[in-house]
Amino acid sequence: MVAAITYLFGAFELAYHNQFKRAFGDLESLKSAKRLWAMQLNRFKPEQIKRATDQAIQTNKFMPTLPELVQMCEHDLSEHGLPDDYSAYVEACRANSPKEKYKWTHPAVYWAGRATGWFLLQSEPEAKVFPIFKRNYEQLCAKVRDGESLNIQVKSDVPQLESIPLPKEDQIKHLEALRKKTGL
């Protein structure tokens, strides 16, 4: 954990030099900040913190705040094989039926799609449905990060109907009755 926090502050100092100096101008402020950030980030693995730090530097023009970095760590989905929320949304919208048999990138995508509603995903505009899907997906991602295992069970309780043709005599009788009824 110490190495991850050291990496974070070192990278921020290099990437956001002026902002960093204004935020943590003296040694005491820097030590206090490191302690606070370490306490708030201790629930994440060091690799997640480092990936979030790199992502912040690549995507943020300004030095991120602690809550922003926590959010980036929470969204570190690759460790669990989870796609990002928009990719998951697109996958759920495009999945073929039967949904249980579709080859999902992760079961969380299926469950988020199911919670949102398959009809809603395919019939309503993205601006309306994506926020709903995203909320459902983020809740499921949190469960996965907490160690819960999600599975998709293929329904096998649907009875398979067997087609048995009528005997030839009965077919002829039905055909004659149909001709009389239609006048042919």
C-alpha positions as a Markdown table, in Angstrom:
| # | Residue | x | y | z |
|---|---|---|---|---|
| 1 | Met | 0.0 | 0.0 | 0.0 |
| 2 | Val | 2.8 | 2.4 | 0.9 |
| 3 | Ala | 4.4 | 1.8 | -2.6 |
| 4 | Ala | 1.1 | 2.6 | -4.3 |
| 5 | Ile | 0.6 | 5.8 | -2.4 |
| 6 | Thr | 4.2 | 6.8 | -3.0 |
| 7 | Tyr | 3.7 | 6.1 | -6.7 |
| 8 | Leu | 0.4 | 8.1 | -6.8 |
| 9 | Phe | 1.9 | 11.2 | -5.2 |
| 10 | Gly | 5.1 | 11.0 | -7.2 |
| 11 | Ala | 3.2 | 10.7 | -10.5 |
| 12 | Phe | 0.9 | 13.5 | -9.5 |
| 13 | Glu | 3.8 | 15.7 | -8.6 |
| 14 | Leu | 5.4 | 15.2 | -12.0 |
| 15 | Ala | 2.2 | 15.4 | -14.1 |
| 16 | Tyr | 0.5 | 18.2 | -12.2 |
| 17 | His | 3.6 | 20.1 | -10.9 |
| 18 | Asn | 2.1 | 23.5 | -10.2 |
| 19 | Gln | -1.3 | 22.2 | -8.8 |
| 20 | Phe | 0.6 | 19.7 | -6.7 |
| 21 | Lys | 2.8 | 22.4 | -5.2 |
| 22 | Arg | -0.2 | 24.6 | -4.4 |
| 23 | Ala | -2.1 | 21.7 | -2.8 |
| 24 | Phe | 0.8 | 20.2 | -0.8 |
| 25 | Gly | 3.2 | 23.1 | -0.5 |
| 26 | Asp | 4.9 | 22.0 | 2.7 |
| 27 | Leu | 6.1 | 18.7 | 4.0 |
| 28 | Glu | 3.5 | 18.5 | 6.8 |
| 29 | Ser | 0.6 | 19.0 | 4.3 |
| 30 | Leu | 2.1 | 16.3 | 2.1 |
| 31 | Lys | 2.4 | 13.8 | 5.0 |
| 32 | Ser | -1.2 | 14.6 | 6.1 |
| 33 | Ala | -2.5 | 14.1 | 2.6 |
| 34 | Lys | -0.6 | 10.8 | 2.2 |
| 35 | Arg | -2.1 | 9.5 | 5.4 |
| 36 | Leu | -5.6 | 10.5 | 4.5 |
| 37 | Trp | -5.4 | 9.2 | 0.9 |
| 38 | Ala | -3.9 | 5.9 | 2.2 |
| 39 | Met | -6.8 | 5.5 | 4.7 |
| 40 | Gln | -9.4 | 6.2 | 2.0 |
| 41 | Leu | -7.8 | 4.0 | -0.6 |
| 42 | Asn | -6.8 | 1.0 | 1.7 |
| 43 | Arg | -9.8 | -1.1 | 0.4 |
| 44 | Phe | -8.3 | -1.2 | -3.0 |
| 45 | Lys | -5.4 | -3.3 | -4.2 |
| 46 | Pro | -2.1 | -1.5 | -5.0 |
| 47 | Glu | -2.5 | -2.4 | -8.7 |
| 48 | Gln | -5.9 | -0.8 | -8.8 |
| 49 | Ile | -4.5 | 2.4 | -7.3 |
| 50 | Lys | -1.7 | 2.5 | -9.8 |
| 51 | Arg | -4.0 | 1.9 | -12.7 |
| 52 | Ala | -6.4 | 4.6 | -11.5 |
| 53 | Thr | -3.4 | 7.0 | -11.1 |
| 54 | Asp | -2.3 | 6.3 | -14.6 |
| 55 | Gln | -5.8 | 6.7 | -15.9 |
| 56 | Ala | -6.2 | 10.0 | -14.1 |
| 57 | Ile | -3.0 | 11.4 | -15.6 |
| 58 | Gln | -4.1 | 10.3 | -19.1 |
| 59 | Thr | -7.6 | 11.6 | -18.9 |
| 60 | Asn | -7.6 | 14.6 | -16.4 |
| 61 | Lys | -6.4 | 18.0 | -17.3 |
| 62 | Phe | -6.4 | 18.9 | -13.6 |
| 63 | Met | -5.1 | 16.9 | -10.6 |
| 64 | Pro | -8.0 | 14.7 | -9.4 |
| 65 | Thr | -9.4 | 15.0 | -5.9 |
| 66 | Leu | -9.5 | 12.1 | -3.5 |
| 67 | Pro | -13.2 | 11.3 | -4.2 |
| 68 | Glu | -12.4 | 11.3 | -8.0 |
| 69 | Leu | -9.6 | 8.9 | -7.5 |
| 70 | Val | -11.7 | 6.6 | -5.3 |
| 71 | Gln | -14.3 | 6.6 | -8.1 |
| 72 | Met | -11.6 | 5.7 | -10.6 |
| 73 | Cys | -10.5 | 2.8 | -8.4 |
| 74 | Glu | -14.1 | 1.6 | -8.1 |
| 75 | His | -14.4 | 1.6 | -11.8 |
| 76 | Asp | -11.3 | -0.5 | -12.3 |
| 77 | Leu | -13.2 | -3.4 | -13.8 |
| 78 | Ser | -10.6 | -5.1 | -15.8 |
| 79 | Glu | -9.3 | -7.0 | -12.8 |
| 80 | His | -12.6 | -8.9 | -12.7 |
| 81 | Gly | -13.1 | -9.3 | -16.4 |
| 82 | Leu | -15.9 | -6.7 | -16.5 |
| 83 | Pro | -16.3 | -4.5 | -19.5 |
| 84 | Asp | -16.8 | -0.8 | -19.0 |
| 85 | Asp | -20.4 | 0.3 | -18.5 |
| 86 | Tyr | -21.0 | 1.6 | -22.1 |
| 87 | Ser | -19.5 | -1.6 | -23.7 |
| 88 | Ala | -21.7 | -3.6 | -21.4 |
| 89 | Tyr | -24.8 | -1.6 | -22.4 |
| 90 | Val | -24.1 | -2.1 | -26.1 |
| 91 | Glu | -23.6 | -5.8 | -25.6 |
| 92 | Ala | -26.9 | -6.1 | -23.7 |
| 93 | Cys | -28.7 | -4.2 | -26.4 |
| 94 | Arg | -27.3 | -6.4 | -29.2 |
| 95 | Ala | -27.5 | -9.8 | -27.5 |
| 96 | Asn | -29.4 | -12.5 | -29.3 |
| 97 | Ser | -32.2 | -14.5 | -27.8 |
| 98 | Pro | -32.4 | -16.7 | -25.8 |
| 99 | Lys | -30.4 | -14.4 | -23.6 |
| 100 | Glu | -29.4 | -17.2 | -21.2 |
| 101 | Lys | -27.5 | -18.9 | -23.9 |
| 102 | Tyr | -25.8 | -15.9 | -25.3 |
| 103 | Lys | -22.0 | -15.8 | -24.9 |
| 104 | Trp | -21.7 | -12.8 | -22.4 |
| 105 | Thr | -18.3 | -11.2 | -21.7 |
| 106 | His | -19.4 | -11.4 | -18.0 |
| 107 | Pro | -22.5 | -12.6 | -16.3 |
| 108 | Ala | -22.9 | -9.1 | -14.7 |
| 109 | Val | -23.8 | -7.8 | -18.2 |
| 110 | Tyr | -26.7 | -10.3 | -18.5 |
| 111 | Trp | -28.0 | -9.6 | -15.0 |
| 112 | Ala | -27.9 | -5.8 | -15.6 |
| 113 | Gly | -29.7 | -6.2 | -18.9 |
| 114 | Arg | -32.3 | -8.4 | -17.2 |
| 115 | Ala | -32.8 | -5.9 | -14.3 |
| 116 | Thr | -33.2 | -3.1 | -16.8 |
| 117 | Gly | -35.5 | -5.1 | -19.0 |
| 118 | Trp | -34.8 | -6.6 | -22.4 |
| 119 | Phe | -37.7 | -4.9 | -24.1 |
| 120 | Leu | -36.7 | -1.5 | -22.7 |
| 121 | Leu | -33.1 | -1.9 | -23.9 |
| 122 | Gln | -34.3 | -2.6 | -27.4 |
| 123 | Ser | -37.2 | -0.2 | -27.7 |
| 124 | Glu | -36.2 | 3.0 | -25.9 |
| 125 | Pro | -33.6 | 5.6 | -26.8 |
| 126 | Glu | -30.1 | 5.3 | -25.3 |
| 127 | Ala | -30.5 | 8.7 | -23.4 |
| 128 | Lys | -33.4 | 7.2 | -21.5 |
| 129 | Val | -32.2 | 3.6 | -20.9 |
| 130 | Phe | -28.4 | 3.9 | -20.5 |
| 131 | Pro | -28.6 | 5.7 | -17.1 |
| 132 | Ile | -30.9 | 2.9 | -15.8 |
| 133 | Phe | -28.6 | 0.2 | -17.2 |
| 134 | Lys | -25.5 | 1.9 | -15.8 |
| 135 | Arg | -27.0 | 2.1 | -12.3 |
| 136 | Asn | -27.9 | -1.7 | -12.4 |
| 137 | Tyr | -24.5 | -2.6 | -13.9 |
| 138 | Glu | -22.5 | -0.6 | -11.3 |
| 139 | Gln | -24.4 | -2.3 | -8.5 |
| 140 | Leu | -23.6 | -5.7 | -9.9 |
| 141 | Cys | -19.9 | -4.7 | -10.5 |
| 142 | Ala | -19.7 | -3.7 | -6.8 |
| 143 | Lys | -21.0 | -7.2 | -5.9 |
| 144 | Val | -18.4 | -8.8 | -8.2 |
| 145 | Arg | -15.6 | -6.6 | -6.7 |
| 146 | Asp | -16.8 | -7.7 | -3.2 |
| 147 | Gly | -16.2 | -11.3 | -4.2 |
| 148 | Glu | -19.8 | -12.4 | -5.2 |
| 149 | Ser | -19.9 | -14.9 | -8.0 |
| 150 | Leu | -22.6 | -14.3 | -10.7 |
| 151 | Asn | -23.8 | -17.2 | -12.8 |
| 152 | Ile | -26.4 | -17.6 | -15.6 |
| 153 | Gln | -28.5 | -20.7 | -15.4 |
| 154 | Val | -29.8 | -21.9 | -18.7 |
| 155 | Lys | -33.5 | -22.7 | -18.3 |
| 156 | Ser | -34.2 | -26.4 | -19.1 |
| 157 | Asp | -37.7 | -26.6 | -17.7 |
| 158 | Val | -39.3 | -25.6 | -21.0 |
| 159 | Pro | -41.0 | -28.7 | -22.4 |
| 160 | Gln | -39.9 | -29.8 | -25.8 |
| 161 | Leu | -43.0 | -30.4 | -28.0 |
| 162 | Glu | -42.9 | -33.4 | -30.2 |
| 163 | Ser | -44.6 | -33.2 | -33.6 |
| 164 | Ile | -46.6 | -36.3 | -34.5 |
| 165 | Pro | -48.4 | -36.2 | -37.8 |
| 166 | Leu | -51.9 | -37.4 | -38.1 |
| 167 | Pro | -52.6 | -40.7 | -39.8 |
| 168 | Lys | -53.2 | -40.4 | -43.6 |
| 169 | Glu | -56.9 | -41.2 | -43.2 |
| 170 | Asp | -57.4 | -38.4 | -40.6 |
| 171 | Gln | -55.5 | -36.0 | -42.8 |
| 172 | Ile | -57.8 | -36.7 | -45.8 |
| 173 | Lys | -60.9 | -36.2 | -43.5 |
| 174 | His | -59.6 | -32.8 | -42.3 |
| 175 | Leu | -58.8 | -31.8 | -45.8 |
| 176 | Glu | -62.4 | -32.7 | -47.0 |
| 177 | Ala | -63.9 | -30.8 | -44.1 |
| 178 | Leu | -61.8 | -27.8 | -44.9 |
| 179 | Arg | -62.8 | -27.9 | -48.6 |
| 180 | Lys | -66.5 | -28.0 | -47.6 |
| 181 | Lys | -66.1 | -25.1 | -45.1 |
| 182 | Thr | -64.3 | -22.9 | -47.7 |
| 183 | Gly | -66.3 | -24.0 | -50.7 |
| 184 | Leu | -63.4 | -25.2 | -52.7 |
